[in-house]
Amino acid sequence: MKPDPNSNASGEVPYRALVEQSLVGIYVIQDSVLRYANAAFAHMTGFQPEEIVGQRLADLVSPGSLDEVQRKETERLLQGSSIRYLTRGRHKDGRDIDLEVHGSAVEFNGRPAVAGVAIDVSERLRYERELDASREELRELTTHLNSVREQQRATIAREVHDVLGGILTGIKMDANRILEREPTSELGAITRDLLASVQEGIDVVREISESLYPAVLDYLGLEAAIRHHLDRFCPRHGLRPMVEITREAAPLSSLQKLAAYRIFQESLTNVVRHAQATQVVVRIEVDEARFDLFVEDDGVGIKSSRHRRGGMGLISMRERAREVGGEFSARPGPTCGTCIQLTLPLGDGRRSA
């Protein structure tokens, strides 16, 4: 039987064979010159192993990354440490490639050198960049849709209030005139029933208009709008409201106020839909630098709401907060239930780029 050339009689691991067959690139750099490269490293740079050995570091690294690579090489030699980082290499055909390298100081032929491994991460980084771009486009689309939706809500609210409300008010005035002339007749009784129906319609119009766009938010501010909504919303759904505000008239921009109000509204809707709560507490805390809105309930608590099928409420609230430079969180309450928190910086309502 012929001896196996890769066998090792001493029982030691055949490192040379492992290095040559490795799927990751392995290299040795000394005096800024490539002294060794396995087939995988040569392949990712477009060279043959016999071509690449002896190449200068400046020929294998993108010009924009050369200073950083040389600096890290010097650090490893001086400190004897290992470093892992991303850089850009230069392919034989002249294009740049993204590399993740992990190198350590070693001794090679009796002198200091750097040995390490390299992985071509160009495809991974391209996918990550495309994913980041898609996320940014989705966020821009969400911001645009929210803006369009708010404009449509405001327009519909004005039309409902001014036009439909005006028509009903006119009918009410005419009915009152009839009632003044026929207060005791059968016509008067019919007119009183008509007035009751018209007043109910006016109340519904006011309710619809307020739900579409809260006029009180523009005229009286966020705190008044929150109190007003709680007064109408909580009795209807059997909730006991509590409001704790440390400072009225917080200096928020109009965009911040609208975002905070919509997040507050959506939080109440989630309480009714999912919490099985009996009480909701709304707290507003303001200092010189930030505004915090808390909506807490005593219900069953949050249970993987982030991943609930069809559950878009938390996503919508998180995006609204981001649009105005804020932060949003949903977490279990201190004793039970769920705590929704919105934090806004006091300023122009937009996070700097």
Long-range contacts (C-beta under 8 A, 24 or more apart in sequence): 22-117, 24-117, 24-118, 24-119, 25-117, 25-118, 25-119, 25-120, 26-115, 26-116, 26-117, 26-118, 27-115, 27-116, 27-117, 27-118, 28-106, 28-108, 28-113, 28-114, 28-115, 29-57, 29-73, 29-103, 29-113, 29-114, 29-115, 29-116, 30-108, 30-109, 30-111, 30-112, 30-113, 30-114, 32-56, 32-57, 32-58, 32-70, 32-73, 33-57, 34-60, 35-108, 35-109, 35-113, 36-108, 41-118, 44-89, 44-97, 44-99, 44-118, 44-120, 45-89, 45-90, 45-91, 45-92, 45-97, 46-91, 46-92, 46-93, 47-92, 59-90, 60-89, 60-90, 61-87, 61-88, 61-89, 61-90, 62-87, 62-88, 62-89, 62-90, 62-96, 64-88, 65-89, 72-103, 73-103, 73-114, 76-103, 76-104, 76-105, 76-114, 77-105, 77-112, 77-114, 79-105, 80-105, 81-105, 82-116, 86-121, 86-125, 89-118, 97-122, 98-122, 98-124, 98-125, 139-319, 139-322, 142-319, 142-323, 143-319, 143-323, 146-319, 146-320, 146-323, 150-213, 150-258, 153-212, 153-213, 154-212, 154-213, 156-212, 156-213, 157-208, 157-209, 157-210, 157-212, 157-213, 157-215, 158-209, 158-213, 160-205, 160-208, 160-209, 160-212, 161-205, 161-206, 161-209, 161-215, 164-205, 165-202, 165-205, 165-206, 165-209, 168-198, 168-201, 168-202, 168-205, 169-202, 171-198, 172-198, 172-199, 172-202, 207-232, 214-261, 217-257, 217-258, 217-261, 218-254, 221-248, 221-249, 221-257, 222-250, 222-252, 222-257, 222-260, 222-261, 223-248, 223-249, 223-250, 223-284, 225-261, 226-261, 226-264, 226-282, 226-284, 229-261, 229-264, 229-265, 229-268, 230-268, 230-280, 230-282, 233-268, 234-280, 237-272, 238-278, 239-271, 239-272, 239-277, 239-278, 239-279, 239-280, 240-278, 240-279, 240-280, 241-279, 241-280, 241-281, 241-282, 242-279, 242-280, 242-281, 242-282, 243-281, 243-282, 243-283, 244-281, 244-282, 244-283, 244-284, 245-283, 245-284, 246-284, 246-285, 246-286, 247-284, 247-285, 247-286, 250-284, 250-286, 250-291, 250-346, 251-346, 252-291, 252-344, 252-346, 252-349, 253-324, 253-347, 253-348, 253-349, 254-349, 255-323, 255-324, 255-349, 255-350, 256-291, 256-324, 256-326, 256-344, 256-349, 259-320, 259-321, 259-323, 259-324, 259-326, 259-342, 259-344, 260-291, 260-293, 260-342, 260-344, 262-317, 262-320, 263-293, 263-317, 263-320, 263-321, 263-328, 263-340, 263-342, 264-293, 264-295, 266-313, 266-316, 266-317, 267-295, 267-317, 267-340, 268-295, 269-313, 270-305, 270-313, 270-314, 270-338, 270-340, 271-295, 271-297, 271-299, 271-338, 274-299, 274-300, 274-305, 275-299, 275-300, 275-301, 275-337, 275-338, 276-300, 277-337, 286-346, 288-346, 289-345, 289-346, 290-343, 290-344, 290-345, 290-346, 291-343, 291-344, 291-345, 291-346, 292-341, 292-342, 292-343, 292-344, 293-340, 293-341, 293-342, 293-344, 294-339, 294-340, 294-341, 295-339, 295-340, 296-333, 296-337, 296-338, 296-339, 296-340, 297-333, 297-337, 297-338, 298-333, 298-335, 298-336, 298-337, 299-336, 299-337, 299-338, 300-336, 300-337, 301-332, 301-333, 301-336, 301-337, 301-338, 302-330, 302-331, 302-332, 302-338, 305-330, 306-330, 317-342, 322-351, 324-349, 324-350, 325-349, 325-350, 325-351
